[in-house]
Amino acid sequence: MSVRHQTVTAFCAPIPTAVGLAFRLGELPVDFRRRGHSASIAPELNALTLRIGGETYSIQWGGPHSALPLLSQGRIAIGLSLQHLKEFILVPPDSRLRSAEDLAGARIGIPAEDESARAEAANGFAEALRSAGSDLSRATPADLPIEPSSADAGSALARKLAQALLLGEADAVYANGSLALGLQEIVGARPIWSRQASYPLVFWADEKLVRLHPESVDRVLAHVLAASSWAKTHREAAHRLLAKEIGLSEPALEVVYGESLHAELDLGTSADRIEAFNRHANERMPGGFLRGTFDIAGRLDPTRLRCALELVTQGLVEPPSGEGVSPYALAPVPDSFFLERKAAHVIGSDEEAIAVARQIAAQIKEGASERDRDRRLPFDELKLLGESGLLGLMVPKAYGGPGVSVRTLTEIFKIISAADGAIGQIPQNHHFFVRSVELVGTEEQKAFFFAEVLRGAQFGNALAERGIKGFKEMTTRLKRANGGGYRLSGSKYYATGALFSHWIPVTALDEEEKRVTAFVPRDAEGVAVIDDWSGIGQRTTASGSVVFHDVAVPADRVLPHWRIFEKPQTFGAFGQIMHAAIDVGIAQAALEDAAWFVREKARPLFRSGYTRASEEPDLIRRFGELGIRLQAADALLERAAAAIDRAEQDLNETTAGQATLAVDTAKYFAAEASVEIANALFEVSGTSSMDRKYNFDRHWRNVRIHTLHDPARLKLHNVGNWYLNGVYHEYKI
């Protein structure tokens, strides 16, 4: 009788550890991707592979018989864990043996892939018999050799044990873990004895990795510590992920490793763990292999684990979440999103632009709440936006575009943002950089990039960096390369829309410390766009990270951004007014939802005498207040847009200053009014409006987080400085 190879292989599961859990939770591989490195895991090999600076390193784990040969060859132990593992003595289903006491004279099968593993299994079996009150001397070992050439020792071991039981080559076999469970399920092996035994694991790393990249080892261990801590309070979720990681069902995982596995994943280097590992190794490993008593302390580096704990304590690694990470935090958006779309429509006038915007808004409003609730990224909606021609609005007429007014653009931002505030924000930086090409691009650059935009190409952004006070402190740098062109390196955050974009304009400092913009294809070598945005609002904007690792940039893809500010300009005001329009659009949507709910769902106050809540005088009065504030914000926005359009016709310090003042005024009032209206939605609608099925809180979350990108108090200061001191504020962004 034979046993199918693939069936038995399924039960030779890897070891469940916090490394695998950390990888499944996702923060570990995302962290390395942010740093321009990569991390991959091979659970079947009990190994984590790191790719750092073109070199490949590994962190592995296992029991004494797999660890000791490698530790003796120079690997460094970086942590120990102590887990429970169930051990079994198994007999064929029709065996007359009923307990361990019946093993006198029985042939015991204990195969293994090498001498040290076989010795460990034999000693483990002897220990099992002693625990059961029996004695190995009463049994006869059965010789079950495994071919040394076996490509998969675990599978060969499973097949050999199954064969031994089915063909009568052994009366009983000793097995532990998922292998024992597999034998029970596949060949009907029957346990006559079992116990939950303590099993030590050691985690080790390449010596070169520890020496050259200790900080990377620290970060791996920090994520492992964070994952093991998370598991202790998320038992069900942890067991589900661990089972998936090693290819077992959840019930099988708990049969083999016990119900407390989630609490046994942490790493340490304490004396009790060292003693447990040494005892297991010295009792179970063959003396000839150990060549004396083994003490793992001589190969253990506790420094790395201490440094890792410090990273966790200081909050320098992202804590895991049961929700996991976005798939686009781990891998790029598929090329099909960019390639499979219709040719973009070219809009011919301001009037047509507004009509198209209303049509698109009606389509994207459908499903806006569900997209926010589920954080389902708006790929289809953005493809629709690109095909509609709305990305080409600011391409000048001289280059084949509609060249719409800022007033029209502002109206379109309101329309789209009222339908979906997150989608409304995504193209803001697109138009910002289209305008920058117009202002400082060469004729060749204008011809190229405007043609790209009119074909439907989207620009993302890589403007902001964390932990700096201003653009002069940017760490993203553009340096001249040998043979021409440039090399770009750096890391950005709040990169709204970059994930969906064909081109990513990157703000950097050149070798003269001047601010430039480098246009980089989203799929260029060395570019990693990472969907790690976790804000409470604007959830589907993909405002995460972009990493540039020595990216080649041709000279004709670089714009001298600093030149925009050599003369009076409205460029800064232009960028800001789109943000204000987004806020007004979200406020409009919030007020409309509030009105719908009060009319259709809300009940009148008890004993008010009114049959409908919408008839109550106090509510009518409050809607009047909110409506007036929305109208005021809208009017100030329109006034500011008109000021920019006028300034563009006669640009000087005064007209540019007046436009900026008008935008600051509109931006401040829009931020204040939109937050108030989004909050008042619940005030006027009552408790039932807070039911999660309505998801009305998305308006408040969206506008609250969006208005924080450039605090309203700064605008108030700018406006006050004009009215008190006659000083215009000038944006230099």
N, C-alpha and C positions, 0 to 999 in steps of 0.2 A: 504494500500500500504506500502511496506517496501523498505528499501534502503540497498544494500549490504554493509556489515561491511567493507570489504577490500577497497571498493571504497571510502567511506567516510574517512577512516583512512588516505588515501594518502594525504588528504588535511588538516590534522592536523599537519602541518609542524613545525619543531623546529624553534627557533629564529636564524636568521643569525647574526653572530658576528665575530669579528676579531679573537676570539679563534678558531672557526671552520676554518676560512681562514688560520690562521697560521698552524693549523694541516694539512690541505690539501696541503699547500705549502711544508710541510715536514721538515723544519728545526727544528721545535719544538720537534717532537718525536725523530729525529736523535740526537739532542743535549742531550736529556735525556738518550738515548741508549749509547752514548759515555761515559757518567758518570756512567754507570753500573746500571741505573735506567730504568724505562719504563713509557711511557705515552700513554694513550688510550682515545678515545673520544666516548661519546654516545650522538649524537646530539638530539635524541628523548627525552633524559632526561635533555638536556641543562647542561651537566656535562663533565668535564675533570678529568680523574682518573690518579693519579700518584702512582707508586709503588717504594718506596724508602726504601732500607735496610730491605726488608721483610714486611714493613707496607704499607697499602693502605690509600691514602688521596684523597680528591676531591676538585676541584674548580668548582663552579656552577654559573649560572646567571639566571636572570628572572626579572619580573616586581614586583611592590610592594606587590601584594597579595601572591606571592610565596616566596618572600624574607623576608618579615617582621616576619613571625613565626620563621624562622630559625635564623634570626639575634637576635631575642629575646631569643633564646636558646644558644647563645654563639658563633655563627659564626661571622667572621670578614669581613666586607666589604673592598675590596681592590681596587675598581675602579667603576666609573660610566660612562655610555654613554647615549647619547640622540639621538634616531632614530625617523624617521617618520613612521607612520603606518596608513594605510587607514582603516576608520571605515565606516560601511554600515548599513542602515536600509533596510531590504529585505522583499519582499512580494511574495506570490505565483505567478506563471506566469499568471494566469487568474484573478488576483485580480483587483478590481475596483479602488484601491488606487493608486494615481499617484504621490503624493508628500507628504512631511512630514506634510503639512497643512491638509491633509485628514485623519490624525490619530485620530481625535476626536471620542472617544468611541470605538476605536479599541483595541483588546486584543493583548498585547505585550509579546512575548516570550523572557525571559531572563534567561535561565537555566545556572547553573555552577556546578562545582564539589564539592564546599563547600560554606559556608555562606559568607566568605570573598570575594571569587571570584565572587559570585552572586551579592554581594553588589557593587563590583567594576564595574561589567558589568551594573548594574542598574544605578549607578551614571554616568557611561560613556554614557549610553543611554540618560539620562536626559540632560547631557551636549550637546549631539548631537542634541537633540530636541531644546534646547535653541539656539544653533548655527543656526538651520534651521528656527528659528522664531516660534517654536511651544512650547508646554508645556506638561510635563509628566502627569499633573493632568487631562488632557483631554483624556488620554488613560487608559485602565484597564490592569494591569499586569496579565499575564496568568501563572498559576502555572505549571511549567514543571520540576518536581524534577528528579534528576539523582540518580540512585541507589548508595549508598555509597560503595557497594561491587565491583563496576566496576573496573576491572583490568587496564583499560586504560581510564582515565577520559576524555582525549581529544577525543577519538573515541566515547565515550558515549555522550559527548556534541554534537558532529557533528550529531550523529544519532537522538538525541532528537530534535534538531533544524529542521532537515530534516523531521522528523515525524510530528512535530508541523505544518509545512507549508503544507505538503502533505495531512494530515488528518484533517486540519481545526482546530487544537487545538489553533492556534494563527493566528491573521490576519497579523502580521508582526513580525519579529525578529531583534534583534540587534546583529551584529557579526563584528569582525574585522580580519584583517590579512588573512592568507591562509584559515582559516575556512570559511570566507565570500566568498572567491573566489570559494572554493569547492562547497558551496551550490548553487552558481550561475551555475556552470558547471554541477553538478550532478542532481539536482532537478529542474533546470530552474528558480531558484529564481531570482526575478527582483529587482534591487536596485531603490529605490525611493529617496534616498539621500545618499551622501557620502562626506567624507572630509579627508584630510591628516592631521592627528593629531600628535603632538609630544608625544613620548612615552619614559619614562625613564627606563633604565635597570641598575641593580646593579650586580656586580660580587663579590662573597664572597668565603671564604676559611675556611676549618677546623681550629679552633683555635690552635690545636696541630700542624698542618702543619706550620702555621705561626711562632709558638714558636720554634719548633725544626729544621725546615728547611727553614728559611727565604730566603736563597740563591736560593732555588728551586722555590719559589714563584716569586722571582725577575726575574729569567730566563724565566719563563712562561710569565710574564708580558712584559718582554723585547721583546720576540718573537711576542706578541700581538701588541705591539707598532710598531715594524718593519713591521708587516703584514698590519696594518692599514695605515701606511705611504706609503707602496708599492701600496696599493689599490687606493690611491688618484691619482696616475699617470698611473694606469693600469685598467681603469674602466671596459672594456669589459672582460678582463681575470678575474678580481675580481668577477664580477657578475656571470660569468660562474662557477667559483669554489664554490661560495656561493650557487648558485642554486643547484648544485650537492650535496653539503653538506646537505641541508635540504630537498632534494627530490622534488623540484619544477622545472618547466621549466624556462628559463631565462625571457621570456615575463611575466609569472605569477609572478615571483619575483619582477619585476619592477612595475607591476600593484599594488601589495600589499604594497611594501616598497618604491616605487618611484625610479626615475632614478638617484637619488643622494645618494643611499645607500652606495656606495663605499667611499663617503666622510664623512660618519657619524659613522664610526666604531671605532674611536679612544677613548681611555679611559682617564678619568681625575678625579680630585677631587676638581675642582674649586668651588667657592661659587655659581656660577650660576647653576651648575649641582646639587649641594646639594639642592638649593632652589627649582629647578624644581622637583626633586624626592620627597621632603617633601610636596610640593603643591599637587602633584598627589596623594600621599599616604593619606594625610589628607582630601582631597576633595572626594576621591573615596572609601576609606575604611570605613567600618562601625565603628561608634564611640565605640561600645561595645568591638570590637576587639582591637582597638588601646589603649583604656583606657587613653585617653588624647591625646594631640598633640605629634606627632612623629617627631623626629629630627635625621636623619641618621648620622649626624656628630659624635654622641656619639658611633657609632659602626664602624666608618670608620678609617682605618689606612693608611694615605697618604705616609708613609715612604717607603713602598714596591714599589709604583709606581715611587717615586723619585729615588730609587736605580736602578730600571729597566731602567729608562731613562738614567742613567749614564752608564749602560752596553751598551746601544745602541750608545750613544755618543762616547764612547771609542772604539767602534768596537769590543766588546767582545762577540757579538752574530753574527752568519752568517746572512747577509741580505738575504731576500727571492728572489727567481728567479721564473719567470713564467714557466720555464721548469720543476719545481718541483725537486724532488730528485729521485735517483735510487731506484727501489723496493728493491734492495739488501742492501740499507742503512737502511731499515726498518725491513727486515726479512732475514734469512739465505738463501743461495742457496739450492734448493731442493736436497734431498738425491739422487734422481734419477741420477743427474749429476755424482755422484761419483760411483754409483752402476751399472748403465746400460752402461757398456763398455766391449769391448773384452779384453781377456787376452793380456798383453803386449808382443810384439815380443822381443826376446833377440838378440841384434846385436852381430855379431861374430868377426868383425874386423874394423879397421879404414876405409878401403876402402868401406865396406858395410855401415858404418855410414854416410859417405859423400853421397853415392848414395841414401840412405833413406832420408837424409836431402833435397836433390834436389827434390825428389819426393814429399815430404811434402810441400816444399816451393811452388811448382807449384800449389798445391791445396789451400794453404792458401792465395796466392796472389790474387786469385779470391775473390772479395768482400772486399779487404782491405780498399779501399777508402771509400766505403759505411759504413763499420763498424766504421771508424773514424768519418765520417760526422754525423752519427746518434748516435754515442756512443753506438753501439750495442756490448755488451761484447762477446768475442770469445769462447763461451762454446764449440761449435762443433769442432772448430779448436784445442782447447787445449785437448779435448778428443782424437782427432786424433793424436796429438803429444804424448800423453801418451801411446796410443796403438802401436805407431810406434817403441817404444823402445828407442827413443832419450833422454828420461829422465834417462836412465840407463847407459849412456856413461862413467861416471866416476867411476862406481862400479869396483873395482879391479878384475883382472882375477882370483885371488885366491878365490874369492867369487862368481864366476859364471858370472861376467860381462865382457864387452869388454875391460875396462881399457884403453880407447883411449888416445893418446898423447894430450898434451895441444895444440899443433899445429893443430891437427885434430879438437879439440873442437872449437878453434878459427875460423877455416874455416867454421864450421857448424853455428856458431853464425852469421857470415857474410851472409851466404846463407839465413838463416831464416829471418834476419833483413832486407835484401834487399826485401824480399817478403812482410813483415809487421813488421815495426820497433817496434810496441808495443808488438806483440807476441814474437819478438826476445828478448825483455828485460825480459819477465816474468820468464823464467827458470834460469836466471843468479844466483839468490840466492839459487835456488834448488841445482845447482851443487856446489855452495859455501859450503852448509851445508853437502852435500854428502862427500866433501873433508874433512870437519871438523870431521865427524864420522871416516873417515879413519885415521886421525892424532891422535885423542885423545879418541876415543871410546874404550870401553872394547871389548873383543872378542864376548861377548854376545850381546852387542849393535851393533857391526858390522854385525853379523849374522842376527839380527832382522831387522835392518833398510835397509841393502842392499837387503834383500829378499823383503821388502816392495817396494823399488824402482824398482827392476826388475819385480815386478808384475804390475808396472805402477803408483805407488803412487807418488804424487807430493808434494814437500816441498815448503812452502811459505816462508815468513820471517816476523819477528817482531823485527827489529833492531833499527830503529831510533826513537827518541823522539823529540818533539818540545820544543824549549826554553832552551836547554842545550848546553854547550860549548864542551862537550866531554863525553865519556862513563863513566868517573868517577863520573859524576853528574846525572847518570840515576836514575830515581825514581822507575823504575820497580824492584821489589825485590822478591827474593826467600828465604822463611824462613822455617825452620824445623817445621814439624807438630807433634803434640802429637800422639804417636802411630806409627811413622815412615813416611817416605816420606816428601813432602814439600807442601807449599802453595804459589801460585804465584799471585801477584797483580801488576797492572800497566797499562799504556796506551801507545800505539805506533802509529806512523804515517809513511807515505811512505812505507807501507807494501805491496809492489808490489807482486801480485800473491797470496796473502794469501786467497783471496776470492775463488780461484779455487783449493785450496790445501787440501790434506788429512791430512797433518801434518803441524803445524806452529812452526818452531824453534824460540824461544824467547830469546833475549839477556837480561840478568838480572844481578844484583849484589847479591851475597849471603851474609850471615851474617858476613863474613870476608872481605867484600868489594871486592871480587874477581869476575871477569866476568865469567859467566857460560852461557850455552845454554840449555834451557829446551824445550824438544819436546812435544808439546801439540796437541792432536787431535782437528781438527777444530770444532767438535761438542761437545767438553767437556763442562760440566756444568760450567757456569761463563765466557765463552768465547763469545764475540760478535765481529764478523768481519763486518765492516761497509763500504760500498762502497760510501764514501764521497769524492772521488778524484775529483777535479775540475780544474786540470791544463789545460793549453791551448794545450798542446801536450801530446803524449803517453796516449791518452784519454781512451783507452780500456785496460790499464794495471791494473785497479782497485787498484791503489796505495794509498788506503785510510787508515782508522784507524782499529786498533784491540784493544779491551779492555779486560783485564783479571781481574776478580773480585773474589779473593780468590779461585783460581783454584787449585784443587788437582793434584799434580805431583808426580808419583812414583819415587823413587830414581834411578831406572835404566833407566829413561828417561832424566837424567841430564848429560851433558858433561862439563868437566872442560876446558872451552874455553881458559882460561889464560895459560894453559900448552903449547899451540901451540907456544908461543913466548918465551919459556924457552931456546930455542936453535935456530940456524940459520934456516930460513924457507922462503919458496916462497909463503906461503899461501896468504899474502896480495897482492902480485903481481898477483897471480892466479885470485883473485876476480876482480882486476882492468883490466886485459887484456880482460875479457869478455865484459866489458863496452866499451873498445876501439873498439872491433870487431863490436859491435852494431852500433857505430857511422860510421864506415867504410861501413857497409852494407847499412845504410840509405843513405849515400853519393852516393854510387853506384846506388841505385834506383833513386835518384834525377837526377844524370847525365844521366841515361838512359831515364828518362821521358823528360828531356830537349832535348836530341838528337831526340827523337821521334817527339816532338812537332815542332822543327825547320824543320825537314825533311818533316813532313806531314801537318802542319797547318800554320806555320809562313809565312808571305809574305816578299819578298825582299824589301829593302828600296826603296822609291820612286825615280825614275830616276837613280837607281844604275846600270842598264843595265843587271842585272842578272834575270833569270827566276825563280830561286828558292833561298830561304833564305840560304839554306845549301851550296850554292856556294859562298857566300860572304867571302872574305879573312879575314875580321876582326872577323867574327864569327868562322871561322875555327881556327884562331889563339887563340881565347879565349877558345875554346874547347880543344885545345892543352894544354894550361896552366892548365885548370881544370883536364884534364886527367892525366897529369904528377903529379899533387898534389895527386890525388887519388891513382896512382901507388906508389908514395912515402909513403903514409899512409899505403897502403897494405904491402909494403916491410918492413917497420918498425914494423908492427904488426907481420908479419911472423918471423922476426928476434927476436922479444921479446918472442914469443911463443917458438922458438927453444932454447932461453936462459933459459927459465924455465925448459924445458925438460932436458937440459944438467945439470942444477943445481941439479935436482932431482936424477941424476945418481951419483953425487959427491957433496953432500950438505955440504957446509961450509960457513963461513962468506963472503968469496970472491965471490964464485959462486952465493950465494943468493943475494949479493949486486949487482953483474953484471946483474942478472935477473931483479931485481927491477929497476935498472937504465934504462935498455932496455924498460921495460914496461912504466916507466914514460915518456920516450922519445916518444914512440909510442902513448901513451894516449894524450900527449900534441898536437902532430901533427895531430892526428886523429880528435880531438875536433876542432882545428882551420880549418882544411881542410874541414871537413864535414859541418860546419856552412857556410863557404864560398861557397861551391858547392850548398848547398840547397838554398842559397840566390841568387846565380848567375843563377839559373834556370830561374828566371823571367827576369834577365838582358839580357840573350841571346834569350829568347823566345818572349819577348814583352808583350804589354798590354793584348792582348787577352788570354794569358796563365793564367791570374789572374781570369778568369771566374770561379765562384764557382763550376760549373759542373765538372771541372777537379780536384779540391781539391788538387792541387799541393802544396799548402801551408802546407799540413800535414807534408811534409818532413822537412821543416824549423822548424815548431812547434815541431816536434818530436825530432829532433837533438838538437834544442836550449835548450829545457827543460832537455833533458837527459844529455847534457854536463855540465849542471850547478850542477849536484848532487855532483860533486867533482871538483871544479874550476880548469881550465887548468893552471892558474898562479901558483898554488901550485906545479905542476909538473915541471914547468920551474925553480922554485926555487930549487927543488931537484936536477935537472940535473945540474944547475949552480953551486951548492955547490960541486958536484963531480969534475967538470972541474976546478973550482977555488981552492978548498980546499982538494980534494981527499977524500971527505966524502960521503959514501953511505947512502942513505935514507933507513930506515927500517919501513915497514908498521906494525902496531900493531892494527889490526882491528878485 
